[in-house]
């Protein structure tokens, strides 16, 4: 909230605590929050997050810099 005060106005839908975070069906979700300029997310990596991190970080960085970038490794998980 100190870095992005707008997040305090977002509705809390669900909270989970655990070492292996999963969202819904467990599918990785990547993208941007449409109503908060400059806020991106990378969610639901579970136990394999540390294995995927380098590839996802590189492609997500490309997407952040250029939203029209062709991100072949993450395209199916990317919510534009």
N, CA, C and O atoms as a GROMACS GRO file, in nm:
protein
  320
    1UNK      N    1   0.081  -0.119   0.000
    1UNK     CA    2   0.000   0.000   0.000
    1UNK      C    3   0.086   0.126   0.000
    1UNK      O    4   0.045   0.230  -0.052
    2UNK      N    5   0.206   0.118   0.058
    2UNK     CA    6   0.294   0.235   0.056
    2UNK      C    7   0.344   0.264  -0.084
    2UNK      O    8   0.357   0.380  -0.123
    3UNK      N    9   0.374   0.160  -0.160
    3UNK     CA   10   0.425   0.178  -0.296
    3UNK      C   11   0.314   0.207  -0.396
    3UNK      O   12   0.332   0.289  -0.486
    4UNK      N   13   0.201   0.140  -0.381
    4UNK     CA   14   0.089   0.157  -0.474
    4UNK      C   15  -0.038   0.178  -0.392
    4UNK      O   16  -0.111   0.082  -0.367
    5UNK      N   17  -0.066   0.300  -0.349
    5UNK     CA   18  -0.181   0.326  -0.263
    5UNK      C   19  -0.314   0.280  -0.321
    5UNK      O   20  -0.407   0.250  -0.246
    6UNK      N   21  -0.326   0.276  -0.455
    6UNK     CA   22  -0.452   0.237  -0.518
    6UNK      C   23  -0.496   0.096  -0.482
    6UNK      O   24  -0.615   0.064  -0.490
    7UNK      N   25  -0.402   0.010  -0.443
    7UNK     CA   26  -0.441  -0.128  -0.411
    7UNK      C   27  -0.532  -0.134  -0.291
    7UNK      O   28  -0.606  -0.232  -0.275
    8UNK      N   29  -0.530  -0.033  -0.206
    8UNK     CA   30  -0.619  -0.034  -0.090
    8UNK      C   31  -0.765  -0.019  -0.128
    8UNK      O   32  -0.853  -0.048  -0.047
    9UNK      N   33  -0.793   0.027  -0.249
    9UNK     CA   34  -0.932   0.044  -0.293
    9UNK      C   35  -0.984  -0.079  -0.368
    9UNK      O   36  -1.103  -0.085  -0.400
   10UNK      N   37  -0.898  -0.176  -0.397
   10UNK     CA   38  -0.941  -0.296  -0.469
   10UNK      C   39  -1.018  -0.388  -0.376
   10UNK      O   40  -0.986  -0.396  -0.257
   11UNK      N   41  -1.117  -0.459  -0.428
   11UNK     CA   42  -1.192  -0.552  -0.343
   11UNK      C   43  -1.109  -0.675  -0.311
   11UNK      O   44  -1.036  -0.725  -0.396
   12UNK      N   45  -1.120  -0.723  -0.189
   12UNK     CA   46  -1.054  -0.847  -0.149
   12UNK      C   47  -1.146  -0.962  -0.187
   12UNK      O   48  -1.256  -0.974  -0.133
   13UNK      N   49  -1.102  -1.045  -0.278
   13UNK     CA   50  -1.185  -1.154  -0.328
   13UNK      C   51  -1.158  -1.282  -0.249
   13UNK      O   52  -1.250  -1.353  -0.210
   14UNK      N   53  -1.030  -1.309  -0.225
   14UNK     CA   54  -0.995  -1.432  -0.155
   14UNK      C   55  -0.854  -1.419  -0.101
   14UNK      O   56  -0.770  -1.352  -0.162
   15UNK      N   57  -0.828  -1.482   0.011
   15UNK     CA   58  -0.694  -1.482   0.069
   15UNK      C   59  -0.655  -1.626   0.099
   15UNK      O   60  -0.732  -1.702   0.157
   16UNK      N   61  -0.535  -1.662   0.058
   16UNK     CA   62  -0.481  -1.793   0.089
   16UNK      C   63  -0.339  -1.775   0.138
   16UNK      O   64  -0.267  -1.686   0.094
   17UNK      N   65  -0.300  -1.860   0.229
   17UNK     CA   66  -0.164  -1.856   0.280
   17UNK      C   67  -0.105  -1.995   0.266
   17UNK      O   68  -0.169  -2.094   0.300
   18UNK      N   69   0.017  -2.001   0.216
   18UNK     CA   70   0.082  -2.130   0.202
   18UNK      C   71   0.210  -2.117   0.125
   18UNK      O   72   0.240  -2.013   0.066
   19UNK      N   73   0.286  -2.222   0.125
   19UNK     CA   74   0.414  -2.222   0.056
   19UNK      C   75   0.394  -2.236  -0.095
   19UNK      O   76   0.468  -2.176  -0.173
   20UNK      N   77   0.297  -2.314  -0.136
   20UNK     CA   78   0.273  -2.338  -0.278
   20UNK      C   79   0.145  -2.269  -0.322
   20UNK      O   80   0.036  -2.326  -0.315
   21UNK      N   81   0.160  -2.148  -0.366
   21UNK     CA   82   0.042  -2.069  -0.401
   21UNK      C   83  -0.018  -2.115  -0.534
   21UNK      O   84   0.052  -2.130  -0.634
   22UNK      N   85  -0.148  -2.136  -0.532
   22UNK     CA   86  -0.223  -2.172  -0.652
   22UNK      C   87  -0.346  -2.084  -0.658
   22UNK      O   88  -0.402  -2.047  -0.554
   23UNK      N   89  -0.390  -2.053  -0.778
   23UNK     CA   90  -0.511  -1.975  -0.796
   23UNK      C   91  -0.608  -2.060  -0.878
   23UNK      O   92  -0.574  -2.109  -0.985
   24UNK      N   93  -0.728  -2.076  -0.826
   24UNK     CA   94  -0.832  -2.149  -0.900
   24UNK      C   95  -0.787  -2.286  -0.945
   24UNK      O   96  -0.762  -2.375  -0.863
   25UNK      N   97  -0.776  -2.304  -1.076
   25UNK     CA   98  -0.740  -2.433  -1.134
   25UNK      C   99  -0.590  -2.458  -1.135
   25UNK      O  100  -0.545  -2.562  -1.184
   26UNK      N  101  -0.511  -2.365  -1.083
   26UNK     CA  102  -0.367  -2.383  -1.078
   26UNK      C  103  -0.292  -2.335  -1.200
   26UNK      O  104  -0.170  -2.349  -1.207
   27UNK      N  105  -0.364  -2.279  -1.298
   27UNK     CA  106  -0.300  -2.228  -1.418
   27UNK      C  107  -0.225  -2.098  -1.387
   27UNK      O  108  -0.278  -2.011  -1.318
   28UNK      N  109  -0.104  -2.087  -1.436
   28UNK     CA  110  -0.026  -1.965  -1.418
   28UNK      C  111  -0.100  -1.847  -1.480
   28UNK      O  112  -0.159  -1.860  -1.588
   29UNK      N  113  -0.098  -1.734  -1.412
   29UNK     CA  114  -0.163  -1.614  -1.464
   29UNK      C  115  -0.063  -1.499  -1.463
   29UNK      O  116   0.001  -1.470  -1.362
   30UNK      N  117  -0.052  -1.436  -1.578
   30UNK     CA  118   0.041  -1.325  -1.596
   30UNK      C  119  -0.033  -1.212  -1.665
   30UNK      O  120  -0.124  -1.236  -1.745
   31UNK      N  121   0.004  -1.089  -1.635
   31UNK     CA  122  -0.059  -0.978  -1.705
   31UNK      C  123  -0.049  -0.846  -1.632
   31UNK      O  124   0.039  -0.825  -1.548
   32UNK      N  125  -0.142  -0.757  -1.665
   32UNK     CA  126  -0.146  -0.624  -1.605
   32UNK      C  127  -0.282  -0.601  -1.544
   32UNK      O  128  -0.382  -0.660  -1.586
   33UNK      N  129  -0.286  -0.515  -1.444
   33UNK     CA  130  -0.412  -0.473  -1.386
   33UNK      C  131  -0.458  -0.353  -1.465
   33UNK      O  132  -0.393  -0.248  -1.463
   34UNK      N  133  -0.569  -0.368  -1.536
   34UNK     CA  134  -0.611  -0.267  -1.634
   34UNK      C  135  -0.640  -0.130  -1.574
   34UNK      O  136  -0.616  -0.028  -1.639
   35UNK      N  137  -0.691  -0.126  -1.453
   35UNK     CA  138  -0.726   0.004  -1.396
   35UNK      C  139  -0.618   0.061  -1.304
   35UNK      O  140  -0.641   0.164  -1.240
   36UNK      N  141  -0.503  -0.003  -1.295
   36UNK     CA  142  -0.390   0.049  -1.218
   36UNK      C  143  -0.268   0.056  -1.309
   36UNK      O  144  -0.200  -0.044  -1.330
   37UNK      N  145  -0.240   0.172  -1.361
   37UNK     CA  146  -0.131   0.190  -1.456
   37UNK      C  147   0.002   0.145  -1.397
   37UNK      O  148   0.041   0.188  -1.288
   38UNK      N  149   0.071   0.060  -1.470
   38UNK     CA  150   0.205   0.017  -1.429
   38UNK      C  151   0.209  -0.097  -1.329
   38UNK      O  152   0.316  -0.128  -1.277
   39UNK      N  153   0.094  -0.160  -1.300
   39UNK     CA  154   0.092  -0.273  -1.206
   39UNK      C  155   0.071  -0.402  -1.284
   39UNK      O  156  -0.028  -0.416  -1.356
   40UNK      N  157   0.164  -0.495  -1.270
   40UNK     CA  158   0.161  -0.622  -1.341
   40UNK      C  159   0.162  -0.735  -1.238
   40UNK      O  160   0.198  -0.714  -1.123
   41UNK      N  161   0.121  -0.855  -1.281
   41UNK     CA  162   0.118  -0.967  -1.188
   41UNK      C  163   0.173  -1.094  -1.253
   41UNK      O  164   0.169  -1.112  -1.374
   42UNK      N  165   0.222  -1.180  -1.167
   42UNK     CA  166   0.273  -1.312  -1.204
   42UNK      C  167   0.232  -1.405  -1.090
   42UNK      O  168   0.295  -1.405  -0.984
   43UNK      N  169   0.127  -1.484  -1.112
   43UNK     CA  170   0.062  -1.558  -1.004
   43UNK      C  171   0.049  -1.707  -1.032
   43UNK      O  172   0.055  -1.750  -1.147
   44UNK      N  173   0.032  -1.783  -0.927
   44UNK     CA  174  -0.004  -1.925  -0.929
   44UNK      C  175   0.107  -2.015  -0.983
   44UNK      O  176   0.081  -2.103  -1.065
   45UNK      N  177   0.228  -1.993  -0.938
   45UNK     CA  178   0.341  -2.075  -0.984
   45UNK      C  179   0.360  -2.202  -0.901
   45UNK      O  180   0.427  -2.295  -0.945
   46UNK      N  181   0.303  -2.204  -0.782
   46UNK     CA  182   0.312  -2.319  -0.691
   46UNK      C  183   0.458  -2.358  -0.667
   46UNK      O  184   0.545  -2.272  -0.657
   47UNK      N  185   0.484  -2.486  -0.659
   47UNK     CA  186   0.618  -2.532  -0.626
   47UNK      C  187   0.720  -2.521  -0.737
   47UNK      O  188   0.840  -2.532  -0.712
   48UNK      N  189   0.675  -2.498  -0.860
   48UNK     CA  190   0.768  -2.491  -0.973
   48UNK      C  191   0.809  -2.348  -1.007
   48UNK      O  192   0.878  -2.325  -1.106
   49UNK      N  193   0.767  -2.252  -0.927
   49UNK     CA  194   0.797  -2.112  -0.956
   49UNK      C  195   0.944  -2.082  -0.970
   49UNK      O  196   0.984  -2.006  -1.058
   50UNK      N  197   1.026  -2.142  -0.885
   50UNK     CA  198   1.169  -2.116  -0.893
   50UNK      C  199   1.231  -2.173  -1.020
   50UNK      O  200   1.334  -2.123  -1.065
   51UNK      N  201   1.170  -2.275  -1.079
   51UNK     CA  202   1.221  -2.332  -1.204
   51UNK      C  203   1.182  -2.245  -1.324
   51UNK      O  204   1.259  -2.231  -1.419
   52UNK      N  205   1.062  -2.188  -1.317
   52UNK     CA  206   1.011  -2.108  -1.428
   52UNK      C  207   1.056  -1.962  -1.422
   52UNK      O  208   1.052  -1.892  -1.523
   53UNK      N  209   1.098  -1.917  -1.307
   53UNK     CA  210   1.124  -1.775  -1.285
   53UNK      C  211   1.211  -1.708  -1.390
   53UNK      O  212   1.172  -1.601  -1.438
   54UNK      N  213   1.325  -1.763  -1.430
   54UNK     CA  214   1.409  -1.693  -1.528
   54UNK      C  215   1.339  -1.669  -1.662
   54UNK      O  216   1.345  -1.559  -1.716
   55UNK      N  217   1.274  -1.771  -1.716
   55UNK     CA  218   1.207  -1.757  -1.846
   55UNK      C  219   1.088  -1.663  -1.836
   55UNK      O  220   1.068  -1.577  -1.922
   56UNK      N  221   1.008  -1.680  -1.732
   56UNK     CA  222   0.890  -1.595  -1.716
   56UNK      C  223   0.932  -1.451  -1.692
   56UNK      O  224   0.872  -1.359  -1.748
   57UNK      N  225   1.032  -1.428  -1.611
   57UNK     CA  226   1.078  -1.292  -1.582
   57UNK      C  227   1.125  -1.221  -1.709
   57UNK      O  228   1.093  -1.104  -1.729
   58UNK      N  229   1.200  -1.290  -1.793
   58UNK     CA  230   1.248  -1.228  -1.918
   58UNK      C  231   1.133  -1.191  -2.010
   58UNK      O  232   1.130  -1.080  -2.063
   59UNK      N  233   1.040  -1.282  -2.029
   59UNK     CA  234   0.928  -1.252  -2.119
   59UNK      C  235   0.830  -1.152  -2.060
   59UNK      O  236   0.776  -1.068  -2.132
   60UNK      N  237   0.807  -1.159  -1.930
   60UNK     CA  238   0.717  -1.063  -1.869
   60UNK      C  239   0.779  -0.923  -1.874
   60UNK      O  240   0.708  -0.824  -1.892
   61UNK      N  241   0.911  -0.914  -1.858
   61UNK     CA  242   0.979  -0.785  -1.872
   61UNK      C  243   0.961  -0.730  -2.014
   61UNK      O  244   0.938  -0.611  -2.031
   62UNK      N  245   0.973  -0.816  -2.115
   62UNK     CA  246   0.949  -0.772  -2.253
   62UNK      C  247   0.807  -0.720  -2.270
   62UNK      O  248   0.786  -0.618  -2.335
   63UNK      N  249   0.709  -0.790  -2.210
   63UNK     CA  250   0.570  -0.748  -2.219
   63UNK      C  251   0.549  -0.613  -2.150
   63UNK      O  252   0.475  -0.528  -2.200
   64UNK      N  253   0.613  -0.594  -2.035
   64UNK     CA  254   0.599  -0.468  -1.961
   64UNK      C  255   0.656  -0.352  -2.043
   64UNK      O  256   0.596  -0.244  -2.048
   65UNK      N  257   0.770  -0.375  -2.105
   65UNK     CA  258   0.833  -0.270  -2.186
   65UNK      C  259   0.754  -0.244  -2.314
   65UNK      O  260   0.738  -0.129  -2.355
   66UNK      N  261   0.706  -0.352  -2.377
   66UNK     CA  262   0.631  -0.340  -2.502
   66UNK      C  263   0.509  -0.433  -2.496
   66UNK      O  264   0.523  -0.552  -2.527
   67UNK      N  265   0.391  -0.383  -2.459
   67UNK     CA  266   0.272  -0.468  -2.444
   67UNK      C  267   0.233  -0.544  -2.571
   67UNK      O  268   0.156  -0.640  -2.563
   68UNK      N  269   0.283  -0.504  -2.686
   68UNK     CA  270   0.253  -0.575  -2.810
   68UNK      C  271   0.361  -0.677  -2.845
   68UNK      O  272   0.357  -0.738  -2.953
   69UNK      N  273   0.456  -0.697  -2.756
   69UNK     CA  274   0.565  -0.791  -2.780
   69UNK      C  275   0.510  -0.932  -2.797
   69UNK      O  276   0.408  -0.968  -2.737
   70UNK      N  277   0.577  -1.010  -2.877
   70UNK     CA  278   0.538  -1.150  -2.897
   70UNK      C  279   0.611  -1.233  -2.791
   70UNK      O  280   0.731  -1.255  -2.801
   71UNK      N  281   0.538  -1.277  -2.692
   71UNK     CA  282   0.595  -1.351  -2.579
   71UNK      C  283   0.560  -1.498  -2.595
   71UNK      O  284   0.466  -1.547  -2.532
   72UNK      N  285   0.635  -1.570  -2.677
   72UNK     CA  286   0.598  -1.706  -2.716
   72UNK      C  287   0.593  -1.804  -2.599
   72UNK      O  288   0.508  -1.894  -2.598
   73UNK      N  289   0.681  -1.791  -2.501
   73UNK     CA  290   0.682  -1.886  -2.390
   73UNK      C  291   0.565  -1.866  -2.294
   73UNK      O  292   0.517  -1.963  -2.234
   74UNK      N  293   0.518  -1.743  -2.280
   74UNK     CA  294   0.415  -1.716  -2.181
   74UNK      C  295   0.280  -1.676  -2.242
   74UNK      O  296   0.186  -1.648  -2.168
   75UNK      N  297   0.271  -1.672  -2.374
   75UNK     CA  298   0.151  -1.621  -2.440
   75UNK      C  299   0.021  -1.683  -2.391
   75UNK      O  300  -0.077  -1.612  -2.370
   76UNK      N  301   0.018  -1.813  -2.371
   76UNK     CA  302  -0.107  -1.878  -2.331
   76UNK      C  303  -0.150  -1.844  -2.189
   76UNK      O  304  -0.265  -1.866  -2.152
   77UNK      N  305  -0.058  -1.792  -2.109
   77UNK     CA  306  -0.091  -1.755  -1.970
   77UNK      C  307  -0.112  -1.605  -1.955
   77UNK      O  308  -0.153  -1.559  -1.849
   78UNK      N  309  -0.084  -1.530  -2.060
   78UNK     CA  310  -0.081  -1.384  -2.053
   78UNK      C  311  -0.221  -1.324  -2.073
   78UNK      O  312  -0.287  -1.348  -2.173
   79UNK      N  313  -0.262  -1.246  -1.975
   79UNK     CA  314  -0.389  -1.175  -1.982
   79UNK      C  315  -0.359  -1.031  -2.019
   79UNK      O  316  -0.313  -0.954  -1.936
   80UNK      N  317  -0.385  -0.996  -2.144
   80UNK     CA  318  -0.356  -0.861  -2.192
   80UNK      C  319  -0.470  -0.774  -2.155
   80UNK      O  320  -0.468  -0.655  -2.184
   0.00000   0.00000   0.00000
